[in-house]
Amino acid sequence: MRVLVFLTFFSFYSIAFAFDYEKIQSFHSNIHVQADGSVLVTEKIQVLALGNNIKNGIYRDLPINFHLPEGVKRQSLKVLSVKKNEKAEKYRTETEAGRVRIYIGSEGKPLTNGSFTYEISYSLDRTVYCN
């Protein structure tokens, strides 16, 4: 009987522990190359937020330095839209050390625990080069 009680408790504890962590559940990216060498990108990122590390939203780092044989070229990134669960979402950007960080969400507005789907659309110039 003690073994059965222990196994039952251990099973429930293991299941609860297995689901009690934050993670990126899925990431999908659509990239459309334009005739001028720029790209239009739409990313869908689904996350499980439990208030541990994902408290107010997420961020996305995008490199903007393009390394070519003749040196480093800086790209221009333009954020076209940001959504959370298919609705427009507040965001801000910071440029630092060869990257742009897109912060999605509001500092004063914590997320409820659950699954959220973020969609980021942006363009990058001078991405595709052909010789």
C-alpha positions in Angstrom: 0.0 0.0 0.0 2.8 2.4 0.9 4.4 1.7 -2.5 1.2 2.5 -4.3 0.8 5.8 -2.4 4.4 6.7 -3.1 4.1 5.9 -6.8 0.8 7.9 -7.1 2.4 10.9 -5.3 5.6 10.7 -7.4 3.5 10.5 -10.6 1.5 13.5 -9.9 4.5 15.5 -8.7 6.5 14.5 -11.8 3.6 15.6 -14.1 3.2 18.9 -12.4 7.0 19.5 -12.5 7.2 18.7 -16.2 4.6 21.3 -17.1 5.9 24.0 -14.7 8.5 25.7 -16.9 8.5 28.4 -19.5 9.5 27.7 -23.0 9.3 28.6 -26.6 6.6 26.2 -27.9 7.1 26.9 -31.6 9.0 29.3 -33.9 8.1 29.8 -37.6 9.5 32.2 -40.1 8.4 33.3 -43.5 11.1 35.1 -45.6 10.3 36.8 -48.9 13.3 37.9 -50.9 12.7 41.1 -52.9 14.2 42.0 -56.3 16.4 44.7 -54.6 18.0 42.2 -52.2 16.0 43.2 -49.2 13.8 40.7 -47.3 10.4 40.8 -45.8 10.2 38.6 -42.7 7.2 37.5 -40.6 8.0 35.4 -37.5 5.5 33.6 -35.3 6.7 32.7 -31.9 4.5 30.8 -29.5 5.6 30.9 -25.8 4.4 29.4 -22.5 4.6 32.2 -19.9 4.4 31.4 -16.2 5.7 34.7 -14.7 9.2 33.4 -13.9 11.3 34.8 -16.7 8.6 35.8 -19.2 6.8 38.5 -17.1 5.7 41.3 -19.4 6.4 40.0 -22.8 9.3 38.7 -24.9 12.2 40.2 -26.9 13.8 39.3 -30.2 17.4 40.1 -31.1 18.2 40.6 -34.8 21.7 41.1 -36.2 22.1 44.1 -38.4 25.7 43.9 -39.4 26.3 42.0 -42.7 29.8 40.6 -43.1 31.1 40.7 -46.6 34.6 40.1 -48.0 35.1 43.9 -48.3 34.0 44.5 -44.7 31.0 44.9 -42.5 27.9 46.6 -43.9 25.2 47.8 -41.6 21.6 46.9 -42.6 18.5 48.9 -42.0 15.8 47.1 -40.1 12.2 48.4 -40.2 9.6 46.9 -37.9 6.3 46.7 -39.9 4.0 45.2 -37.2 4.0 43.4 -33.9 1.1 41.4 -32.6 0.2 39.2 -29.7 -2.6 36.7 -30.2 -3.5 38.4 -33.5 -3.9 41.9 -31.9 -1.5 44.8 -32.3 0.9 44.9 -29.4 3.1 47.7 -28.0 6.8 47.3 -28.7 10.1 49.3 -28.5 13.5 48.8 -30.1 17.0 49.3 -28.9 20.1 49.2 -31.2 23.3 48.0 -29.6 26.5 46.1 -30.6 25.5 45.2 -34.1 21.9 44.2 -33.3 18.4 45.5 -32.8 16.4 44.2 -29.9 12.7 44.3 -30.2 10.9 44.4 -26.8 7.3 43.3 -27.1 4.8 44.1 -24.3 4.5 46.7 -21.6 6.7 46.9 -18.4 3.8 47.8 -16.2 1.4 45.2 -17.6 2.3 41.7 -16.5 1.1 38.7 -18.6 -1.3 36.2 -17.2 0.1 32.7 -17.1 -0.6 30.8 -20.3 0.4 30.4 -24.0 0.8 33.4 -26.2 1.5 33.7 -30.0 3.6 36.7 -31.0 4.0 37.8 -34.6 6.7 40.1 -35.7 6.9 41.5 -39.3 10.0 43.4 -40.4 12.1 44.3 -43.4 15.9 44.2 -43.8 17.7 46.0 -46.7 20.8 44.7 -48.4 20.4 41.1 -47.3 20.9 39.1 -50.5 23.9 39.7 -52.6 24.9 38.0 -55.9 28.1 38.3 -57.8 
